[in-house]
């Protein structure tokens, strides 16, 4: 179908990435797109869908602990020198690569790990893999501070909760899949004593002895700093300004100077290699980190439902959304359900080597007979991430959310034992 289509676009989402071999899988899709000549041609290409509204912008400017603004790596001496000059510090002041997200959570409260943690708008008690273990690590901290605008399972563990503004209460930008920078304008004034994330970071920096002027609280000032810090990088925002965005210009990075029109489409003239050609990545199949065994004969995979969002901390507060999707469930093939003594609508216990989750059975004829599916939005004993493990992709350090060896059984039988 792809080869015969007049125009075709290959898009991968989080499901392809959330494996211990996710980088290889995505590289395989890119190889396919290259083999078909899709990138760089109108109406064709490859794209990676993010799971968050500004996931693309975060990836470009240092969201991971081995990155610097502009798709620069923190180990690159030239990148370190440029960003250090932008920030008015010496390059040696910049740290080296930090722990990945799961490895940071795994180290909390340990001898060589952090003793305090500041969490912005995240609910790892529900959303992190190996969730029971992560909850214990959070509880081992000397200080846990959570900045959020709704209560969550993680705020309940916190020593301090800071009410912060949400997206409709602050200005800023977002970047979409195409690399287009979108202006975001404040809709309403935040209530009470809510602070912006920038104000929280400014206050913390000042209390730690840093000069306050290095930590501006104005989104426009921060964007101006980002323009300077990203200049010359792959994701170059130097020519993008609030004034140009407010005037209605559709600006895509790289945009290296204010007269530059931006780059709506990459790779029209070549790829970022000396000879201008693309390169295929060599990838081989390998099994997931955990495969079914006698005690855990099935594979569980996790995902989303339409009515709930992420860990559900926001959407579970909305009656209409809860009515549409009120509780955790597990989808299972009819034959697999029969063998396990399960019927549609009963409660089941799904168990992996890490722990167990309770969910209501949905018998679905289109499921594979060796696989069950659980959404990850629900709290407590219904957390799908009680099942997931700590296997990570060796390159991206992405956890293997999508594959866990499990068994499934009726709750009544479990209680009877």
C-alpha positions in Angstrom: 0.0 0.0 0.0 2.8 2.4 0.8 4.7 1.6 -2.3 1.7 2.1 -4.6 0.3 5.2 -3.0 0.7 8.5 -4.8 1.5 10.1 -1.5 2.3 8.3 1.7 3.4 9.2 5.2 4.8 6.9 7.8 3.9 7.9 11.4 5.1 6.1 14.5 3.7 6.7 18.0 4.6 5.9 21.6 3.7 2.3 21.2 6.6 1.7 18.8 9.0 3.4 21.2 8.0 2.0 24.6 10.1 -1.2 24.3 13.6 -2.3 25.2 14.2 -2.3 21.5 12.1 0.7 20.6 14.9 2.6 18.9 15.5 -0.3 16.5 11.8 -0.5 15.7 11.6 3.2 14.9 14.8 3.0 12.9 13.2 0.2 10.9 10.2 2.4 10.1 12.6 5.2 9.0 14.5 2.7 6.8 11.2 1.8 5.2 10.4 5.5 4.6 13.8 6.1 3.1 13.6 3.0 0.9 10.4 4.3 -0.6 11.9 7.8 -1.1 9.3 9.5 1.2 11.3 12.1 3.2 11.9 15.4 1.4 9.1 15.0 -1.1 5.8 16.9 -1.0 2.9 14.9 0.5 5.3 12.2 1.7 7.6 11.6 4.7 8.1 10.2 8.1 7.0 11.6 11.4 7.1 10.7 15.1 4.0 11.5 17.1 4.5 12.7 20.7 2.3 11.8 23.6 2.1 15.4 25.0 1.0 18.7 23.6 4.6 20.1 23.6 6.5 16.8 23.5 8.3 17.9 20.3 9.4 21.2 21.9 10.7 19.5 25.0 12.7 17.0 23.0 14.4 19.8 21.1 15.6 21.9 24.0 17.0 19.7 26.8 14.0 17.7 28.2 16.4 14.8 28.6 19.3 14.9 31.0 21.9 14.4 28.2 20.7 17.3 26.0 21.2 21.1 25.6 18.9 23.5 23.7 18.7 23.2 19.9 19.1 19.4 19.7 22.6 19.7 21.1 24.2 17.0 23.2 25.6 17.9 26.6 28.8 15.9 25.8 29.7 18.1 22.8 32.4 20.6 23.8 31.3 23.1 21.2 27.7 22.9 22.3 28.7 23.2 26.0 30.8 26.3 25.2 27.9 28.0 23.2 25.3 27.4 25.9 27.6 28.3 28.7 28.3 31.6 27.1 24.6 32.2 26.6 24.0 31.5 30.3 27.1 33.6 31.4 28.9 30.6 33.1 32.0 28.6 32.4 31.6 25.4 30.4 32.9 23.3 33.3 30.0 24.5 35.4 27.6 22.5 33.2 27.1 19.0 34.4 27.7 15.8 32.4 24.8 13.5 31.3 22.3 12.8 34.0 20.3 9.7 34.7 17.4 8.8 32.5 13.9 9.2 33.9 13.4 5.7 35.2 17.0 5.4 36.4 16.5 8.7 38.3 13.3 7.4 40.0 15.0 4.1 40.8 17.9 5.9 42.5 15.7 8.1 44.8 16.6 7.9 48.4 19.5 5.5 47.9 23.1 6.1 49.0 24.3 7.7 45.8 20.9 9.0 44.6 18.9 12.2 45.2 17.5 12.9 48.6 15.0 15.5 47.4 12.9 15.8 44.3 10.9 18.6 42.7 8.2 17.2 40.4 6.3 19.4 37.9 2.9 18.2 36.7 3.8 14.5 36.7 2.2 11.5 38.5 4.8 8.8 38.5 3.0 6.8 41.2 0.6 5.8 38.4 2.5 6.5 35.2 6.0 5.1 35.9 6.9 1.5 35.1 7.3 -0.8 38.0 5.0 1.5 39.9 5.0 -0.1 43.3 8.8 0.1 43.4 8.8 3.7 42.3 6.2 4.6 45.0 8.6 3.1 47.6 11.5 5.1 46.2 9.5 8.4 46.4 8.6 7.6 50.0 12.3 7.1 50.8 13.1 10.8 50.0 13.9 13.3 52.7 11.9 15.9 50.7 9.3 15.5 48.0 7.9 18.7 46.4 5.2 18.4 43.8 4.1 21.4 41.7 0.7 20.7 40.1 -2.7 22.3 39.6 -4.8 19.2 40.5 -4.4 16.6 43.3 -2.8 13.3 42.3 -1.6 10.1 43.8 1.9 11.6 43.8 0.8 14.8 45.6 -0.5 12.6 48.4 3.1 11.4 49.1 4.5 15.0 48.9 5.9 16.9 51.9 5.1 20.2 50.0 2.5 20.8 47.2 2.9 24.0 45.2 -0.2 25.1 43.3 1.0 26.2 39.9 -0.6 27.7 36.8 -2.0 25.4 34.0 -1.8 25.9 30.3 -4.8 28.3 30.0 -3.3 30.6 32.7 0.1 31.3 31.1 1.8 32.5 27.9 4.3 30.5 25.9 4.9 28.5 22.8 4.4 24.9 21.7 6.1 23.1 18.8 4.2 20.6 16.7 5.2 17.5 14.7 6.2 19.6 11.7 8.6 21.8 13.8 6.2 24.7 13.6 6.3 27.0 16.6 2.8 27.9 17.8 2.1 30.9 20.0 0.1 30.1 23.2 -1.7 33.1 24.9 -3.0 33.3 28.4 -6.8 32.9 28.6 -7.5 33.8 32.2 -5.8 35.0 35.3 -4.7 32.2 37.7 -6.6 32.0 41.0 -5.3 32.6 44.5 -1.6 32.2 45.1 -0.9 29.9 42.1 2.6 30.6 40.7 4.0 29.8 37.3 6.7 27.1 36.9 9.1 30.0 36.1 8.3 31.7 39.3 8.8 28.5 41.3 12.2 28.0 39.6 13.2 31.6 40.2 12.3 31.5 43.8 14.2 28.2 44.3 17.3 29.6 42.5 17.3 32.8 44.6 17.1 30.7 47.9 20.0 28.6 46.7 22.1 31.7 46.3 21.8 32.2 42.5 21.4 35.7 41.0 17.7 36.2 40.3 18.3 37.9 36.9 19.5 34.6 35.5 16.1 33.1 36.1 13.5 35.4 34.5 9.8 34.8 35.2 8.6 36.4 32.0 7.8 33.8 29.2 8.9 36.3 26.6 12.3 36.8 28.3 12.8 33.0 28.5 12.0 32.6 24.9 14.6 35.3 24.0 17.1 33.3 26.0 16.0 30.1 24.1 16.6 31.9 20.8 20.2 32.6 21.8 20.8 29.2 23.3 19.5 27.3 20.3 21.3 29.5 17.7 23.4 27.3 15.4 21.8 24.1 16.6 19.7 21.7 14.6 16.6 23.1 16.1 17.6 26.7 15.6 15.0 29.2 16.9 17.2 32.3 16.6 15.0 33.9 14.0 11.7 33.2 15.6 10.2 36.0 17.7 7.0 36.6 19.6 6.4 39.6 17.2 6.7 37.4 14.1 4.4 34.8 15.6 1.9 37.4 16.8 1.8 38.8 13.3 0.6 35.4 12.0 3.8 34.0 10.4 3.9 30.2 10.2 7.5 29.6 11.3 9.2 26.3 11.4 12.7 25.6 12.7 15.5 25.9 11.6 15.0 29.6 11.4 18.5 31.1 11.9 17.8 34.8 11.7 14.9 37.3 11.8 14.7 37.6 8.0 14.7 33.8 7.4 11.3 32.4 6.3 11.8 29.3 8.4 12.0 25.7 7.1 8.5 24.1 6.5 10.0 21.0 5.1 13.3 19.4 5.9 15.6 17.3 3.6 14.5 19.0 0.3 18.1 19.6 -0.7 19.8 16.8 1.3 20.4 15.2 4.6 22.7 16.2 7.5 25.7 14.2 6.4 28.8 15.4 4.5 27.7 13.9 1.2 24.1 15.0 1.7 22.7 11.5 1.5 20.6 9.7 4.0 21.9 6.6 5.9 20.1 3.5 6.7 20.4 2.1 10.2 21.4 -1.5 10.7 18.8 -3.2 12.9 18.2 -6.8 13.8 15.2 -8.4 15.6 15.6 -9.3 19.2 13.1 -10.6 21.7 11.7 -8.3 24.4 13.4 -8.4 27.8 10.6 -10.6 29.2 8.9 -13.4 27.3 6.1 -15.6 28.5 7.0 -18.6 30.7 5.1 -21.3 32.6 4.1 -19.2 35.5 3.3 -16.2 33.3 2.1 -17.6 30.0 0.5 -14.4 28.5 1.8 -11.0 27.4 0.2 -7.8 28.8 0.4 -4.6 26.8 -0.7 -1.2 28.0 -2.2 1.8 26.3 -4.8 4.6 26.3 -8.6 5.0 26.1 -10.2 8.1 24.6 -12.0 9.4 27.7 -8.9 9.4 30.0 -5.6 11.3 29.7 -2.3 10.1 31.0 -2.4 9.1 34.7 -6.0 10.3 34.9 -5.4 12.9 37.6 -7.2 15.5 35.5 -9.8 13.5 33.6 -10.9 11.3 36.5 -12.2 14.6 38.0 -14.7 15.1 35.1 -18.0 13.3 35.6 -18.8 12.9 31.8 -15.4 11.4 31.1 -15.6 9.0 34.1 -19.1 7.9 32.9 -17.6 7.0 29.5 -14.6 5.2 31.0 -15.2 4.6 34.8 -12.7 1.9 35.7 -9.8 -0.2 34.7 -10.5 -3.2 32.4 -8.5 -6.0 30.8 -9.3 -7.0 27.2 -8.9 -10.7 26.5 -9.7 -13.1 23.7 -12.8 -15.4 24.3 -10.7 -18.6 24.1 -8.1 -17.3 26.5 -10.9 -16.1 28.9 -12.5 -19.6 28.8 -9.2 -21.3 29.7 -8.7 -18.9 32.6 -12.3 -19.4 33.9 -13.3 -15.8 33.1 -16.4 -14.3 31.7 -17.2 -10.8 30.4 -17.8 -8.3 33.2 -16.2 -10.2 36.0 -13.2 -8.9 38.0 -9.8 -10.5 37.2 -6.4 -10.3 38.8 -3.5 -9.9 36.3 -0.1 -10.8 37.8 3.5 -10.3 36.5 6.8 -10.9 38.3 6.5 -7.4 39.8 3.0 -7.5 41.2 -0.8 -7.7 40.4 -3.5 -5.4 39.1 -7.2 -5.7 39.4 -9.4 -5.1 36.3 -12.8 -5.9 34.9 -12.8 -8.4 32.0 -13.8 -7.4 28.5 -14.0 -10.3 26.2 -12.9 -9.1 22.7 -12.8 -11.4 19.7 -10.2 -9.3 17.9 -7.5 -9.7 20.6 -4.6 -12.1 20.1 -5.0 -15.3 22.2 -1.6 -14.8 23.8 -2.1 -11.1 24.7 -4.1 -9.0 27.1 -4.5 -5.3 27.1 -4.9 -2.8 30.1 -5.2 1.0 30.0 -2.8 2.8 32.4 -5.0 5.7 33.6 -6.3 4.2 36.8 -5.0 4.4 40.4 -4.5 2.1 43.3 -4.9 -1.6 42.8 -6.0 -0.9 39.2 -2.6 0.5 38.1 -1.5 -1.3 34.9 2.1 -0.2 35.7 2.2 -2.5 38.7 2.8 -5.1 36.0 5.5 -3.3 34.0 9.2 -3.8 34.6 12.5 -1.9 34.6 13.9 -3.1 31.2 15.2 -0.1 29.2 16.2 0.6 25.6 20.0 0.7 25.5 20.0 3.9 23.4 16.9 5.9 24.4 16.6 4.5 28.0 12.8 4.2 27.3 11.1 1.7 29.6 9.4 -1.4 28.1 5.9 -0.4 29.0 4.4 -2.5 26.2 5.5 -6.0 27.1 5.1 -7.8 30.4 4.8 -11.6 31.0 1.6 -12.2 33.0 -1.0 -14.7 34.1 -4.7 -13.9 34.6 -7.2 -15.5 37.0 -10.6 -14.8 38.6 -10.6 -12.6 41.7 -12.8 -15.1 43.5 -10.3 -17.9 43.1 -7.5 -15.6 44.4 -9.6 -14.7 47.5 -10.5 -18.4 48.1 -6.8 -19.4 48.3 
